[in-house]
């Protein structure tokens, strides 16, 4: 019997995790036309978007946005406030202070091509989970992700850390 290397075991393990997580969230696969497959996935628990009126906070948990006293983000609604007004925070600093579960609504990425994010975001070692990027009407968007577009030109560029 051949001996299996540690590298092979790790690769098999990682592949099995990938396959397992690829299946998570799949609700059904439906063939609608030849060579066309539609996949529906579980969506947010509520209808609407985080940036809809009433779904985002009016203020952050604290801070003044300076490097020494960053805006504090401790709830999903506060993170949605950042998304709603991303281009308004040029040179401002943000610190995440808790794990955030964003599964309640569709997520609008922080910054787009026309409203780039110029700030500095520090995740503080906390987790953000349950993001459904897009809108209820159009779940596929450009610049998809937690952050859609960071301004990186010149000295006033945006930053996200730690990565």
Secondary structure, 3 states (H helix, E strand, C coil): CCCCCHHHHHHHHHHHHHHHHHHCCEEEEEEEECCEEEEEECCCCCCCECCCCCCCCCCCCCCCCCCCCCEEECCHHHHHHHHHCHHHCCCCEEEECCCEECCCCEECCECCCCCCECCEEECCCCCEECCEECCCCCCCCCCCCCECCECCCHHHCCEEECC
